[in-house]
Amino acid sequence: MGVGAGDDAPADWAYSIGLWHTLRSPEVCVFGLRIEVGMPVVNAAGAGIRGGLPLEPDQRRGDVLNGYDVAVRPVHPSWYWDFFGAGIDFYQAPPLPVTQLFWPDKAGRFPWEEGVDDYCRTSQPLLWVPKADTEGPWSRVGENQS
């Protein structure tokens, strides 16, 4: 599922639906990449999982983003309703496990690391942190939804 940011979020995001159902693997999401890039990243992660390479928390993987490492972190359930509505509809209710893939800036730094490029930092929410403990534009996504 690809989601265009429009006026409601700082950047696009993409996520899988069905990995938990078919493989008992957490669903996968990536933020801050155009849908045309994010969806193939999600699909590459799914192919790796199907091929026997599960995603693990705090893992670094070089097989999903054209040879660049991605960092793997679990998503806190407080974010589910804001970003994964189609997945919730598919499963009929949360919780379902979701894993976030983070991409690095051109120097190989991730959003939580010192000196990281501004776009890399601001376009990828740190969804392992509970929503109530965060501030900024990503924490406001979904506020106007009923």
Secondary structure, DSSP 8 states (H G I E B T S, - for coil): -EE--TTTSSS-EEE-SSHHHHHS--EEEEESS-HHHHHHHHHHHHHHHHTT----TT-EEEEEETTEEEEEEE--GGGHHHH-HHHHHHHSSS---EEEEE---TTS--TTSTT--HHHHHTS--TTS-GGG--SGGGGTTTT--
